[in-house]
Amino acid sequence: FKSLNAPKLWAKTQYHLLKHLRDRSPVVRTGTLQLFESVYLDGGDQMAATIMAEGLPAFVEATEDSNDDVMEAARKLCTSLSTITGQDVLHAMA
């Protein structure tokens, strides 16, 4: 993923991935959240702090999804982001 080292390119990639959180399929939504978690865990606090803000509202919204698997994946992602950044992202968005 060349885009992980280029914030502008990652922002564009993230934008297109975020669209999948609106997919009808809970499998697609869950997989998208898991992908984001993997990327942010690999990218660390620098990446999360720099470009997470664009996706955070969608991630938090997904914690209230109608599908339990999606909700769990979103909560896990938000917990990971909180650990990475040192800030409670769910509390920050409340």
C-alpha positions as CSV (number, residue, x, y, z in Angstrom):
1,F,0.0,0.0,0.0
2,K,2.0,2.9,-1.3
3,S,-0.7,5.2,-0.1
4,L,0.1,4.5,3.6
5,N,3.2,6.7,3.3
6,A,1.5,9.5,1.4
7,P,-1.2,11.2,3.4
8,K,-2.9,12.8,0.4
9,L,-3.1,9.5,-1.4
10,W,-4.3,7.7,1.7
11,A,-7.0,10.4,2.2
12,K,-8.3,9.6,-1.3
13,T,-8.1,5.8,-0.7
14,Q,-9.8,6.2,2.6
15,Y,-12.6,8.3,1.0
16,H,-13.4,5.5,-1.4
17,L,-13.2,2.8,1.3
18,L,-15.5,4.8,3.5
19,K,-18.2,4.4,0.9
20,H,-18.3,0.7,1.7
21,L,-19.6,1.4,5.2
22,R,-22.9,2.3,3.4
23,D,-23.0,-1.1,1.6
24,R,-26.2,-3.2,2.1
25,S,-24.1,-6.2,3.0
26,P,-23.0,-6.4,6.6
27,V,-20.1,-8.6,5.5
28,V,-18.8,-5.8,3.4
29,R,-19.2,-3.2,6.2
30,T,-17.5,-5.5,8.7
31,G,-14.7,-6.3,6.3
32,T,-14.2,-2.6,5.7
33,L,-13.9,-1.8,9.4
34,Q,-11.5,-4.6,9.9
35,L,-9.4,-3.3,7.0
36,F,-9.3,0.1,8.5
37,E,-8.3,-1.3,11.9
38,S,-5.4,-3.2,10.3
39,V,-4.2,-0.2,8.4
40,Y,-4.3,2.1,11.4
41,L,-2.6,-0.5,13.7
42,D,0.2,-0.9,11.1
43,G,0.4,2.9,10.5
44,G,0.6,3.8,14.2
45,D,-0.2,7.0,16.0
46,Q,1.4,9.2,13.4
47,M,-1.0,8.0,10.7
48,A,-4.0,7.8,13.0
49,A,-3.5,11.3,14.3
50,T,-2.9,12.8,10.9
51,I,-5.8,11.4,8.9
52,M,-8.2,9.5,11.1
53,A,-10.5,12.5,11.6
54,E,-12.1,12.1,8.2
55,G,-13.2,8.5,8.9
56,L,-13.9,8.8,12.6
57,P,-17.6,10.0,12.3
58,A,-18.3,7.0,10.0
59,F,-16.6,4.6,12.4
60,V,-18.5,5.9,15.4
61,E,-21.8,5.8,13.4
62,A,-21.0,2.2,12.6
63,T,-21.0,1.4,16.4
64,E,-24.8,1.8,16.1
65,D,-25.3,-0.4,13.0
66,S,-28.3,-2.7,12.9
67,N,-25.9,-5.7,12.5
68,D,-24.1,-7.1,15.6
69,D,-21.0,-8.1,13.7
70,V,-20.6,-4.6,12.2
71,M,-21.2,-3.0,15.6
72,E,-18.6,-5.2,17.2
73,A,-16.0,-4.5,14.4
74,A,-16.7,-0.7,14.8
75,R,-16.3,-0.8,18.5
76,K,-13.1,-2.8,18.2
77,L,-11.7,-0.3,15.6
78,C,-12.6,2.6,17.9
79,T,-11.0,0.9,20.9
80,S,-7.8,0.4,18.8
81,L,-7.9,4.0,17.7
82,S,-8.2,5.1,21.3
83,T,-5.2,3.0,22.2
84,I,-3.2,4.3,19.3
85,T,-3.9,8.0,19.9
86,G,-4.3,7.9,23.7
87,Q,-7.7,9.5,23.4
88,D,-11.1,8.0,23.9
89,V,-12.5,8.5,20.4
90,L,-16.0,7.5,21.3
91,H,-16.1,10.0,24.1
92,A,-14.6,12.7,21.9
93,M,-17.4,12.2,19.3
94,A,-20.2,12.2,21.9
